Amino acid sequence: MQLSHMRFIKTSLPFTFSTMAASLMGAVDTAVVGHLGNYTYINAVSLGAVIFSTVYWLFGFLKISTSGFAAQAMGHHDPKLLAGAFLRGVLAAFAIGLVLVVLQEPIWRTALVLFNPDAATEPLLERYYRLLIWIMPLTLVFQTAQGWFAGTLHVRIAVLTALASNLINLVLDVLFVVVLNLEVTGVAAATCIANITGFLAILYFYWQHKLLPLTAVPLKEIFSRPTCRQMVQCGSHLTVRMFCMIIMVNSFMHQSSAFGGELLAANSILFQIQFIMGDILTGLSQAGAIYSGIAFGEHNKPMLNDTLRISFIWAIGFGLAQSVGYYACRHAILSCFTDLPSVIHTAQEYDLFIAFFPLISALGIVYYGVFNGALYTKPICISMLLTVSCYLTAYFTLIPLYGNIGLWLAFLVFYIARSGFLLLFVPKLQQRFT
């Protein structure tokens, strides 16, 4: 297979829509409660979204590794490997989701210690959390199955399930919050129903299209020792990466909470915006993962080099376009999230940092996918450990000096370091063919 710019973009754009599903749900939730006239609602929903984003990132290796295994199986043209990748991923996701339901109380207590919400925010946050935690097994299966469909280039299925879940979430948010006045409880219920619908839809598509019989591979082959060893190795490296992301996000929100309600609300809105920006770049990352996976499956070094080159060009292009686009439309974008003038004004004092975010983060996000598709995850682990060390140094140095500006500077340091350190390993990735 030869890779062109057109093929790469045709693959990445649909995946951009599908990967934006989770952050768009959080953004819609924040926007709906942001017009209720009290920033306490914004804080509750934003902190709740961070709790579940933390869980999704921590176990994000399920989706990512499943996508990588599926892409390499495509390169090998082996239907048994494809079936094994699907079943292994969804069974592991469901089992981990059940464990999270059982451990919901210690997770909640940890979140309280970490974020220390004020007396007005805590009961609203708890309502949000108690509803969403019960559907965690279905949510993880939904996301993991999406990774498999992404890895097998079933673009329409990935997009339709993402769009359906987001549309349902939007409609139910308006119904439950605006019409029925259920406030935060309505937001949580809408998200639950949307995720359950996505889970059912993706299983339906698998069955309807008869992509592969689920009995194609015996269970003992699905969890064979070599495959499990590779999955554990990749999973351990990616889990370290997830922990580094969690350290950054949770320390950022913890410090924002310590700054007080209005500043927390402003930072939360800006963080929702950067989640969406990051997911746009993640569409490129998934395309890079697919084609690097196929390249290694086919032992096609020219295709890997094309993937690296084309990913680089489009990462810089998308990053620059987002930076310019956000700055040009910043007031209109912030107004979508809240109509509270004080929160908008506070957010505008710091949103220049968000304008820089896409450009400095683009290569780190996109090349992460290329390394993952090749199942060469050790560099991801090492680069993220170095990155979080730089971030924590900036965090503890700059915040006492500059307050919230220091916090956002540490945020930028994280993404500059992430891109820079990962780029150092590109030559070693190319050498894996020799």
N, C-alpha and C positions, 0 to 999 in steps of 0.2 A: 504493500500500500504506500502511495506517495501522499505527502501532506502539503496542502496549499493553504494560503491565507483564507480563501473562501470556505474551504472545508472546515478549518479551525473555527472560524466565526460562526458558521452554521451550526456547529456542535455546541459552542460555548453559550450562545445567546439563549437557547431554550433552557439550558442548565442554570443560567443566571436567574431566570424566573423561578425555577424550582427551588434553588438554594435560598432565595430571598423569602421563602415561605415563613420560616420561624421568626425572622426579624420583622417582617411586615406585620405578622400577628401582634408582636409586641408594640410596634409603632402605632398600629390602629388602636390597640387597647389604650395606649398612652394618650393618643389624640382624642379619643372619646371622653375619657375621664378628665382630660386637660381642659375641657370646656364646661366643667361642672362648677367652676367658680371658686375652687379651693385646691391649692397645690398639694395638700395632703393626699388627695387621690392619686396624683401623679407619682408621688413618692412611694406609695404602697404598691402600685402596679409596676413601677420601674424596679423596685427592690425585688418584688416577686419574680419578675422576668429575669433578673440577674441570678436568682437562686436556681431557676430551671435551666437557664443558659449554662450555668456552671455544671449542672448534671449532664446536659447534652454535650458539652465540650469534654468532660471527664470521660464519657463513654463514646465520644465521637469516633474513636478508632474502629468501632463496629461498622459504621457506615463507610468510613474511608478505606479500611482494609478489605471490606466486602467489595467495594468498587474496584480496588486494585486487583484482587484475585479474579474478579469477573473479567476485567480487561485483559489480563494475561491469558485467561482461559479462551477468550475470543482470539487472541493471537495464536494459540495452540490449535484452535478449531476443534475443541474437545467438549462435547455437550455434557459429559459426566462431570468435568471440572466446573462447568457453569452451574449445574444443578447442585453440586456440593457447596459452591460458594454461597448460593442463595440460602439453602437450608442451614448451613453452619452459622451464617450471620443472623438469621431471624430467630433461630433457637437460642443462641447466646443472648440476643437482645431481650427476648421475652424473659429469660431466666434472670438477667440482671435487673430488669424492671420489677419483677416480683420481689427481689431482695430490697430494692429501694422502697417499695410499699411497706415492707416489714420494718424497715429502719427509718420510717418517716419521722418518728418522734426525735431521735438524736440528730437527724438532719435539721429539723426545725430549731432545736435548741442551739445547734452550732450557728445557724443563720442569725439567731437573735444576738448571740455573743459577737458575731462578726460585724453586723450592721448596726446594732444598738438603736433600733428605730424609736422615735419619741412616742409618748403615750397615745397620741391621736392616730399615728400611723400603724402601730403594732396590731390592733384588732382587725383593721382592714387588710393588712398584709397576711394575717393568719387565715382569713376567709379565702383569700386568693390561693394560698398554698394548700390548704386542706382539700380543696376541690381537685386541683390539678395533679397532686401526687398520686391519686388513685388510678389515673389513666397512664401512668408512666410506662408500664409494659407495652401497651398498644402504641404509644408515641415512639418508643425506641424501635419497635418493629417497623413502624411506618417509615422512619428515617433510614433505617438500615436497608429496607427493601428498595427505597429510592436510590440508595447508593448502588445496589445491584443493577437496577434498570439503567442508571447513568453509565455504569461500566460496560453494559451490553449495547449501548447506543440506541436504546428504545426511548428516543427523545420525547415523542408525543405523550407517552404514559407518564414520564416524570413531570412534564409541564402540566398536564391535565389534573393530576392529583394535587399538585401544588396550588394551581389556580382555584380548584374547587374548594379546597380547605380554606384558603384565604377569603374567597367570596362568601362562604358560609359564615366565617368569623366576622366579617364586616357587617353583614346583614343582621346577624344575631346580636352583635354589639349595639347597633342602633336600636333594635327591638327591645333588648333587655335593659339597656341603660337609659336611652332617651325616652322610649315609650313607657316602659314598665317601671322605671326609676329604681332598678336593682343595684345601681352603682357598681362597686367592685365585685360583688357576688355575680352580677350579670356578666361582667367582663370575663371572669373565670369560667362561668358556665358556657359562654360562647366559645372560648378557646377549647374547652373540653370536647364539646360537640364537634367542632371543626376538626380536631385531631382524630377523634373516633371515626368521623366520616372519611378522612384521608386514609386511615388504616383499612377500613372496609373497601374503599375504592381501589387501593393498590393490590389487595388480594383478589378482588374481582378481575382486574386487568390481567393478573397473572393467570387466573383460571380461564378467562374468556379467550385470551390469545393462545392458550396452550403452548406457551413458549418452550416449556420442558416438563416432562412428567416428574413429579416430586419423588417417585420411586426409582428414578434412573440410577441412583447410587445408593448402595447399602449404607446404613448408619455408621458402620465401623470404618468405611472408607471416607465418609464425610469428616470424621474425627480421627483420621489416621495419624500416627505419631509424627511423620515428617510434616504433614500439613499443619497440625496443631503447633508443632515447634516453630514453624515459620509464622503462624498467626500470633503466637505468644510473643515472639521476638519483635515483630512489627507492632503488636499491641503495646508492649512495654515501652518501646521507643516513643510511640505516639501518645501514650499515657503521660510520660514525662513532659512531652510538649503541651498536653492539655493542662497539666498541673501548673506549668509556667504561665499559660494564658489565664488560668484561674487566679494565680497570685496577682497578676497585673489587674485584672478586672475587679476582683473583690477588694484589693487594697485601694483601688481608685474609688470604688463606691463607698467603702468604709470611711475614707477621708472626706468624701463629699458629704456623707451623713454627718460627720463631725463638724463640718462648716455651717450646718443649719439648714432649715427647711427650704428656703427660697433658692439658695445656692445648690442644694441637692436636686431640686426640681429642674433648674437650668442645666446642670451637668447631666442629669438623667436624659433630658431631651436630646442634648448634643450626642450622648452615647448611643441613643437609638438611631440617630442619623448616621453615625459612623458604622453601626452594625449593618445598615442597608448598603452603605458604600462598600464595605468589606465583602458583602454577599455578591455584589455586582462583579467584583474582582474574583470571587470564588467560582463564578461561572467559567472564567478563563482557566482557573486552577483545575477544575474538573475536566475540562477539555484537554489540558496538558497531561493530567493523570491518565486519561483514557489512551491518548496516543503514545505516551511513553510506555504504558503497559503493553500495548500492542507491539511497539517496537522491540521490547525485550522478549515478548512471546514469539515474535518472528525472527529474533536475532538480527534486527534491521538497524544498524548503527546510523546510516544516513537519515532514517526517519527520526531517530532520537535527536540528532543535530538540528533537523528541521523544526522539531517540536520546541527545542530550547530557543532557537532563533525567532520563530514566529511568536512564541509566548512572550519573549522579551519585548518585541515591538508593540504588541497589543496591550501588554501590561502598562507600558509607559504611556501609550495613547489613551487608554481608558482612565488611567490615573490623572493625567493632565486634564482630560475633558471633565471629569468629576470635580476637580479642584476649581476650575474656572466656572463651571456650571453652578456649583454651590454658592460661590462668592457672589455671582451675579443675581441669584434668586434667594439669597439668605433670609431676607425678611419674610417673603412669601412662604418659604419652607417652615420657618419657625412658627408662623401664624397658623399653620395646619395643625400643630401640636397643642397649642393653647391660645386662649384669648386674654390671658392675664398679662397686662402691660409690664408689670414689674418683672415677671419671669422672662418675658421676651427680651427686655432691656438687659437683664443680667446675662442671659445666654449670648447676646450680641457682644458682650464685653470679652468673651472667650472663644467665640466661634471661628476666629481666624485659625486656631489650631486645627479645627475640623477641616478647614479648607486645605490645609497642607497634608492632612492624613492620607488621602488616596494616592498622592504622588509618591510619598516616602514609603508607603506600605506595599505598593503594587507588586514589586518583584518578589518580596518575601512571601506574599500570599500565593502568587501564581506559581513560582518555582517549588513551593511546598507540594503542590499537586504533582508536578513532574517527578519529584523524588518519590512521592508516595506511589504513583503508578508503577514505578520501577521496583517497588517494594524494597527500596534502599533507604531505610528510615533512620539509620544511625546518625547521619549528618543532621537530620531534623532534630534529633534529641540533643546532640552536642551544641548545635547553634542556638537552640532555645535556652539551654542552661547558661550559655554565655550572655544571651540577650537579657534574661531575667536578672543576672548579676549586675549588668549595666543599669537596668531599670531601677533596681532597689538602691543602688548607689545614688542615682539621681533623685529618687523618691525621698530618701532620708536627708539628702543634702539640700535640695532646692525648696521643698515645702516649708521648712522653718524660715527660709529667707524670703520667699515670694508668695506664700500662701497658695491660692488656687491656680495662679499662674505657674508656680513651681510644679503643681500637680500635673497640669497639662504639658509642661515641658518634659517631665518624666515620661508621660504617655508617648510623646514624639520620640524620645530617646529609645523607648522599647521598640518601636517599629523601624527606626533607622537601623538599629543593631540587628533586628531580625532579618532584614533584607541583606545587610552587609555580610553577616556571618554565613548565611546560607549560600551566598554567591561564591564563597571561598571553596565550597565543596563541588562545584560544577565540574571542574576537570576530573575529579575522582569518579564522578558519575559516568562521564564519557569513557573513562578507562576500563569500566566494567565489561566492555565488549572485547577487550584485548586479552 
